[in-house]
Each structure stands twice: as C-alpha cells, then as structure tokens.
C-alpha cells in the first residue's frame, strides 16, 4: 500500500520540527573519519598506550583527591601457548613460561562498591626454545646433509590497562572484588634462527592490540591509609596465548 506524497511531506516536516539532534552528536559524526584515521596511525606507531593513559589521567585529575589509591606489587605470571607467527617448521619444546613481573595501578573509588583504574605491567625476557631443520650450503652452491639446530624466541610485552572494579563487603575491613579490564598490549619479539646469532639470522616481530581481561581478588584494609590485596588476573595477549597473573600488592589511599 502506497502513501500519498503529501502525507510523506507532512511526516518529514513534523519530524524535523519536533526531533532535535544534539549539536555534539553532529560534531562527533562529522569528525569521526579523522578520529578513525588517528587511531589507526597511533596503533601503527605504538602511541595509543601513552594517549590512552594521558586521557584517562586527565579525566581523573578533575575528581576529588580523597578517593585516590596508588597500588604496586609483584605478580607471579604464568604464560601458556606459543606465538602463532612462528614458522610451521619450528617445533617448540616448552609451551609454558613463568616470570615474576612488577606492576603498578592508579585507582579512583566512587564509593565503597565501584571504582576504576589505570595500570601498567612489564613482562620482560619471555623465552621459548625449539628446533628446526637447517640445510647448510657450501661455497660451490651444493647442499650438504640437513642438520637440526636449536632456535630461541625472546619477547617483551608492555600492558597498559583500564579496569572497572566491583567490590562486595565480606567483613568490616575485608572485601572481595571482580575486575574486568581492557588492555592495550604491545609485543616485541626476536626469533633467532640457526647457530649464528647475527642480524641475518634474526627475525623481529612487533604489534599493538586491544585485549580483554578479568580478575578476582581479596582486599584487606590494614589501616586508614594502607591496604593489601591478592588476586588472580587473566588475559589473552596477541598470538593465541593466555597469561595468568597471581598478584600481591600494597595500596596507599590518599
């Protein structure tokens, strides 16, 4: 069934006169392509983590200082899996790596239940070893019998995190919390191939991606200014792996 043209025109004029689009929506939609281009550029240059932290900290600085918390500690980190960019001919012998890593978090508590925070964790000198076939070539161009040589992969990961924390009171000074998070993860890796560790036998990889995570833990208030926490935090870095951090921390409440 078709609608008369006059009715369509009346409907359009009615909507135009009664529905007002906020000016800020029009402004954001007009600069959306520019924002998208900048985000892609920052991802390629590895600058997104610094911009993200600067924006979040700038917003948080406008909040009252009474609810700030500065936390720091160490985490026993368990890494499972191997980067998916490894060559198919390289057989990995160890799939799990363990490290003790430092981390820091700056949080803001809206009340006794809800809070947000930004954090940084540095995973250094992650290593995997493996073996691959090697076909030496003589000076005259002939190939001798293949040999099996050892390879090694070393990797550094920088993790910049924004989290949302929900707390549940268990006792007067004890609370349990759940913490979903979003992390910008920058990974830099080097794959050494063969017996000669020179630049010709070294392959470098680098990427920056946004990943999700989840943590649960227990918070114990020690005094008016100090608190302690312990928890388990999980996230999946780039490359088809998993990381579980068992964290122990101290917090100072401003």
SVG drawing of the C-alpha trace seen along z (x, -y; Angstrom):
<svg xmlns="http://www.w3.org/2000/svg" viewBox="-2 -23 85 59">
<polyline fill="none" stroke="black" stroke-width="0.4" points="0.0,0.0 1.5,-3.3 1.4,-6.5 0.3,-9.8 3.2,-12.2 1.5,-14.9 1.4,-12.6 5.1,-11.8 6.0,-15.5 3.8,-16.3 5.6,-13.4 9.0,-14.7 8.2,-18.3 6.7,-17.1 9.8,-15.0 12.1,-17.9 10.2,-20.3 9.8,-18.0 13.0,-15.9 16.2,-17.9 19.6,-16.2 22.0,-17.5 24.8,-19.6 27.5,-17.4 26.3,-14.3 26.5,-16.2 30.0,-17.4 31.2,-13.9 29.8,-12.4 31.5,-15.0 34.9,-14.3 34.5,-10.5 36.7,-9.8 39.5,-11.9 39.3,-10.1 39.4,-6.8 42.5,-7.8 44.3,-9.0 43.6,-5.7 44.9,-3.7 48.0,-5.9 48.6,-5.6 48.2,-1.8 50.8,-1.5 53.3,-3.8 52.6,-2.2 51.5,-5.6 48.0,-4.6 49.0,-3.5 50.5,-6.9 47.5,-8.8 45.1,-6.5 46.8,-6.9 47.0,-10.7 43.3,-11.0 42.2,-8.8 44.5,-10.5 43.3,-13.9 39.7,-13.0 40.6,-11.5 42.6,-14.6 39.3,-16.5 37.9,-14.2 38.4,-14.8 41.7,-13.5 40.2,-11.9 39.3,-8.7 42.6,-8.1 44.6,-4.9 48.1,-4.1 48.9,-0.4 52.0,1.5 53.5,5.0 54.7,8.1 52.9,10.9 53.8,14.5 53.0,14.7 52.2,18.0 52.3,17.8 50.8,20.7 51.0,21.2 53.3,20.0 53.0,17.1 51.1,18.0 53.5,16.3 56.2,18.9 57.2,20.8 55.4,24.1 58.8,25.9 59.9,24.8 59.0,27.3 58.6,25.7 59.7,27.8 58.3,25.7 54.9,24.1 54.7,22.6 56.9,19.8 56.8,18.4 58.1,15.0 57.9,12.6 56.8,9.2 56.3,5.7 53.1,3.8 51.5,0.5 47.9,-0.7 46.3,-4.1 42.7,-3.8 39.8,-6.0 36.9,-4.9 33.5,-6.3 32.2,-4.7 32.7,-1.5 31.4,0.6 32.6,-0.8 35.9,-2.1 38.1,-2.5 41.8,-2.4 44.7,-2.5 47.7,-0.3 50.9,0.9 52.6,4.3 56.0,5.1 56.7,8.7 60.3,9.0 62.6,11.6 59.9,14.2 61.7,17.1 60.7,20.2 63.2,22.7 62.7,25.1 64.3,27.0 64.2,26.7 65.9,28.3 68.9,26.5 70.3,27.0 73.9,25.7 75.2,24.6 78.8,24.9 80.9,22.3 80.3,24.1 76.5,23.9 75.9,27.6 73.7,28.5 75.1,30.9 73.1,33.2 70.5,31.3 71.1,30.9 68.8,30.0 69.6,26.7 68.2,25.0 66.2,21.8 65.1,19.4 62.4,16.8 62.7,13.8 59.8,11.4 58.9,8.3 55.3,7.3 54.1,3.9 50.5,3.9 48.5,0.7 45.2,1.4 42.0,-0.4 39.8,1.5 36.4,1.4 36.3,2.8 33.2,4.0 33.6,4.8 31.5,6.8 31.9,6.4 32.7,9.6 33.6,8.1 34.4,4.7 37.8,4.5 37.6,7.2 36.2,7.0 36.2,9.3 36.3,7.7 35.7,8.6 37.7,6.6 37.0,6.7 39.6,4.8 40.6,3.7 44.3,3.6 46.5,2.2 49.2,4.8 52.5,4.0 54.6,7.1 58.1,7.0 59.8,10.3 63.0,11.6 63.4,15.1 67.0,16.3 67.4,18.9 70.2,21.4 73.6,21.5 74.8,18.0 73.2,15.2 73.8,12.4 71.4,9.9 70.9,12.2 69.5,15.0 67.3,12.8 63.6,12.2 61.8,9.3 58.1,9.1 56.1,6.2 52.4,5.5 50.0,3.5 46.5,4.8 43.5,4.2 42.7,7.2 40.2,8.1 40.8,9.5 39.2,10.5 40.4,10.6 39.1,11.6 40.7,11.0 40.5,10.2 41.2,6.7 42.2,6.3 42.3,2.8 45.4,2.6 44.9,-1.0 43.3,-4.3 45.9,-4.8 47.1,-1.3 45.6,1.8 46.7,5.2 45.4,7.2 45.8,10.6 44.2,11.9 44.2,13.9 44.1,12.0 43.7,13.5 44.1,12.0 44.9,13.3 47.8,11.4 48.2,11.4 49.3,14.6 46.9,17.2 48.2,17.5 47.0,17.0 48.5,15.2 47.5,15.8 48.9,13.3 48.9,14.2 49.3,10.7 50.2,9.5 50.1,5.7 50.1,2.9 47.9,-0.2 48.2,-3.7 44.9,-5.7 45.3,-9.5"/>
</svg>
